[in-house]
């Protein structure tokens, strides 16, 4: 009976999908005998021949001919590929032309070129142009994904006339990758957007119910007698900065409130053969133009920050692991461990000084990267390669003893070698793939006090891949499996076992236990999924696991171990307008988490919805329910406790993005059966007062009341029910108001001024302190109410004293600091960027960061903001000037 049900289900899923048209279009390229001037004026003879046309709408009327004609020509010579386009428009005065900084997406008309020069039907380059002449570029990978971090050096010019607008593009061969052949066949596609109609049309149109993008490109034919160029690019730079702060003490010999920094270095790109690229950096400048947002993290998990440094961003698609082959990779309460979290390289030093507290310290802001090299690209047919090696310097903190005036130098970050090797082989036009990744972190722990604070060696190795289950590539199975090993002293490995990622010390765990003799930690993790790639009906299911000993944080990012997770999600998409909605969709999902002892840690159910009305308003939201389950992290290494049922909903609406003023409203509300609740209100305002100016203002208010928030724990041999330790919790009422404010003024496509400000006020007030009463339950002994216990507050020392069984009891009292907080932060920067030559840039950057922590536990927006501005406890300013010059000696 069950086999019949499965057969009927598979048959239903199969016939509710569409089928891709398998015909391949062809685009001829013609060698140009004349010099082509890139000026946006289609005056060359090569553009007088018959054009490519016949674009098809993807939106709003899928499958219909484009409302305006687009003619495209492709030419080439010994140096570059050239593309010209005449984009006819019956109302040229209505063309939406906006000037933006390079790689910024905006709501305007645009023209797109995609090129698959490998002709592997999986990867490619894309180049986009707005009518204003502003540029966008990047790479495609995994057939349908894109990454805008790649910046090529190429040219494009545009003009607007009484017939519409025109584009001329020149893409040097040095910016693409291909092997030497007698005659070339590449993949190519074109697309166009008419913003006032929200009309996107494509030369090879991929229906919304289908999967893939690069694999459906037309064939670009006719290119011959060209040679892949020797690729050498050198980008030397000079940088100078001044930093100012009020966070210093009188008499501090290391800090008088200001510091000057100057540096020079160079990035080098060199072609290895025709397909591989070596990126090397000498004395690199990894200073960030964008500031990280301020956050208040009350969990035991590390905050994840996005990478913003160009050396690491570019080519990162070659280093990705575990997600290829599928167009959807859902994760419900699953934290996929990363194997290469690039912010580990050059991080702030993690060690402490060794000479007491009554000292002045000069602590380095980051770890110096002595040098780094990266190789990315294609090895041969179907093989890709990504490899990174980086060396970071041994960093010292200078210490000045206030009493004796002695000076010391303490190592706070050891000399470290980081290495990553990633490769993957695709088979049968991308229908299957098999790959591997290996990482290594090796530290030179030259001081005894470093041995117990750092892992000496850390290694990871994994395999991944995918396979399509049918010829139509409707169903795909993906998966990965990996092993890790870290090595260090006994003390270090014990601290790893006891860390928040695993908590081996949990007293009620039968599958875990701290091994004080271990000098290594080993683990295994994996995840396997099936995904339906095409059609209106969606389906995805996955199962993943991370064993307790798995550890990838030396070079990757992992926030927990000891978990088994599975989910199922299905839904339906309506792509065609019905008079009320342009498109709509819904999804339902469920997931469960267990640990390796079999405890159910989480179970949830979701309903997601998304639709766009005929007036281009976008609506989306969800309903969610999480069942009561056990929590093996809430006591921070103590016994299991129970969570209660929780319900939540989210709703968001955004207005028509074509308008000068665009508004977004979001609301969230949730409540648990324990009595806790959370709600938030967010708005987003985008104002485009002119074609070259934009203001974005996004304020948010959050209130989060948690009945049992971790506070502290302490030993007490009389706490028999909780294994000789008392676990203190409190009710926290946290209020937070923040905003993201961004202002852009673009003088020309190559000259821009951007300003960013992020104010944040977060206040937490604790009360109703209590201790866990019974493991695996959501029950507590309330201090001052149960068992004759007492709680008192000492205002002078700002601390609480509790006695679990009162003055007549046998347990001793315990004192802990008042956990109330009031964190106020203001971060911002201003960036003037001038690309004075293609690939060559001059930056002027001003950054500010200031903080204040007065009035803990008391929320008053007006007073708190005034205190932040007028009496900041920490105020840091920096002015940076950076000059780089792109040189292509080849």
Secondary structure, 3 states (H helix, E strand, C coil): CHHHHHHHHHHHHHHCCCCCCCCCCEEECEECCCCCCCCCCCCCHHHHCCCECCCEEEECCCCCECCCCEEEEEEECCCEEEEEEEEECCCHHHCCCCCCCCCCCCCCCEEEEEEECCCCCCCEEEEEEECCCCEEEEEEECCCEEECCCCCCCEEEEEEECCEEEEEEEEEHHHCCCCCCCEEEEEEEEEEEEHHHCEEEECCCCCCCCCCCHHHCEEEEEEECCCCCCCEEEEEEEEEEEEEECCCCCCCCCCCCEEEEEEEEEEEEEEECCCEEEEEEECCCCCCCCCCCCCCCCCCCCCCCCCCCHHHHCCHHHCCCCCCCCCCCCCCCCCCCECCCHHHCCCCCCCCCCCCCCEEEECCCCCCEEEEEEEEEEEECCEEEEEEEEEECCEEEEEEECCCCCEEEEEEECEEEEEEEEEEEEECCCCEEEEEEEEEEEEECCCHHHHCCCCCEEEEEEEEEEEECCCCCCEEEEEEEEEEEEECCHHHHHHHHCCCCCCCCCCCCCCCCCCCCCCEEEEEEEEEEEEECCCCEEEEEEEEEECCCCCCCCCCECCCCCEEEEEEEEEEEECCCCCCEEEEEEEEEEEEEECCCCCEEEEEEEEEEEEEECCCCEEEEEEEEECCCEECCCCCCCCCEECCCEEEEEEEEECCCCCCEEEEEEEEEEEECCCCEEEEEEEEEEEEEECCEEEEEEEEEEEEEEEEEEEEEEECCCCHHHCCEEEEEEEEEEEEEEEEEEEEEEEECCEEEEEEEEEEEEEEEEEEEEEECCCCCCCEEECCCCCCCEEEEECCCCEEEEECCCCCCCCCCEEEECCCEEEEEEEEEEEEEEEEECCEEEEEEEEEEEEECCCCCCCCHHHHHHHHHHCCCEEEEEEEEEEEEEECCC
